Amino acid sequence: MGFLDVLTGKHKLAKPAPDRLFAVSTAYVTMQTGLGMNSRASAAIVFQPLATADFDAIVRDMEEVVRATATDSGMTVTSTDDTYGFRWLVLRGSDFDDLVVGINAVSSALEAGGYGERVLCAVFAFDDSRGRPVYWIYNYKRGSFYPFAPAPGGAEQRDNERELVLKAQIGKELPVEQELERWFPLWGIPI
């Protein structure tokens, strides 16, 4: 397959496998036992809302479904819009696998409704062994994860060295984005 084949439509690029999101559940065991990282009991899916009745109905229905299933596990669901116009659907709960399943349910519903291109990413919040925040971000369009480690001090700076160490430590467990320039920082994460 050549570049021209893709451009001319003779060959279609494969979409990322949606089940790659679930790799974070397996990797969490290694994060806990091998790296001393613990979930902050929160995750979020980030998407660009569309002002249509159909899109609003899908999001509203998914919030209700996640809330209904979350009642048994004690998970809560909230949503907030950021300054860039993206909506964060935030799930909080102590069962990490429930967080992953909830995020997948929302992304699957948006994809099934024809709005998969509106989904930006999923974010899973952790604290490392020293209590510092670490986020594992799943880029839906690339089908891969990358670490985001804000530097201490509150300024919008990241700890690139720590991110590379995390990639080396967990890269065999997660499909990690290989192109470092695609490791976009997300400032103001509400989880």
N, C-alpha and C positions, 0 to 999 in steps of 0.2 A: 504494500500500500504506500503510495506516495502522496506528497502534499497536494499535488494537482488532482489526484483522485478524490480527495476530501472536498476540495474547492468545487470541482465539477459535479459532485453528487454521486460519483460512481461508488464511493465507499462512505458509509456513515460512521462517525465516531461513536463508540459505545458510551452510554451513560454510566455514571458511577453506580456500583451495586448498592442498593439501599440498605442491605443487611450489614454493611461495613460499620454502621453506627453501633451495632451491638458488640463490636470488638472492645469497646470501652468497658463493658461489664466484665469481660474476662481479664482485661488489663488491670482492672481495679484490685483484683486479688494481689497481683504483683506490686501495685502501688502501695497497698496497705502493708503487706508482709515484708517486701523487700526494700521499700523506699521510705516507709513510715509516713506515707501520705494518707490523709483521711478526707472523705467527702465532707463538704460543708453543708450537706443535705439540701442542695439546691442545684437546679439546672434550668436552662432557658432555651427556647427556640426563638430565633429572630427572623422576621420577615417584613417585607414591604407591603403594608396594607393597600387594598384597592377599594375605592369608594363605589362598590357595586353591591346590590342586594344579595347576589349569589355568593360573593366572596365573604361578606359579613355573616351570612347564614352558615357557611362552612366553619368559620372561626368560632361563632357563637355555639354551634352544635358541638364542636370539638371541645370547647371549654366546658360545656355541660357534661359531656361524656367523661372527660378527664376528672372533673369534680366528682361525678357520681362514682367512678371507680376508685377515686382517691379517698373517699369517705371511709372505706374499710381500712385503708392503710394509714390514715391520718395525714395524707398529702393535701396541700393547699395549692390553689391555682390563682394567680393574679396576672394582670396585664398592665403594661405601661408603654407609652410612646416616648422615644428619645428625641433629641434635638435634630436628628438627621431624618426624621420621619419614619423610622423603623419601629415596629411593634415588638415588644419583648413579652412573650408568654412565659411566665416564671412559675416553675413547679418547686415546691418545698416539701420535703419528707425524708424520713430516716432510712427508708429502703432504697438503696441506690438502683437496684434493678427496676423498681417501679418508676423511678425518674426516667430511666432510659426508655422503658416501654411507653410512658406518657409522651415523651418527646417524639418518638417514632410514630405514635398514633396521630399526632397533629400533622407531622410532615407528610405522612401517607395520605391523610384526608385532603390536604392542599394539593398534593400531586394528583390524586384521583379526580379532583375537581378541575384540573387543568391549570392550576396555579403554582406548580412546582418551581417555576422560574422566579417566583416572588420570595422563595425561602433563601435566606442568606446563610445562616449557620445555626448550629446548636452549641451551647456552652455548658460545660460541667465544671463546677467550682470545687477546689480542693485546698487544703492547707498542707504544706510540707512538714517535715519532721521538726522544723524550727518555728512553725506557726505562720509562715509567710504564705500569702495567697498564690495559687497556681491555677490557671484555667486551661483546660483542654478544649480546644475549639474544633468542631467538625464542620468542614466546608462541604456543603451538599453538592455543589457544582463540581468539585474535584474528587469527592468521595474519600477524603483524607482528613486526618487530624493534625493539629500542631499545638505546641505549648505556647502559652502567653504568660510571662512572669513579670508583673510590674516591679520596678525597682523600689526599694524602701524610700520613704521620704515624701510620698504624696505627689511629686511632680510627675508629669506625663513622660516618664522614662521607663524603659524596660531593661531587664537584666538578660541581655543576649547570651552571655556565657551560661547562665543557669538554664536557659531554654535549650541550648545545644547539649548540655549535660542530660537534661530530661529526655531529649530525643534519643540520645545514645542509650540511656537506661531502659527506655520503654519501647523503642523502635521495633523490636522483634514481636511485640504484642499488639501494637496498633499499626494501621496503615498510615504512616506519618508522611506528610507532604515533603517531598524531596527538594522542591524549589523554595529556598529560604525567603526569596522576595515575595512569596505568597503568604508568609506568616504575618498577617495584618494585625496590628494591635487594636483592641477594642477598649477604649477608655470609657469610664462611667458605667461599667457592667453592674446592673442592679441585683446581682446575686452574690 
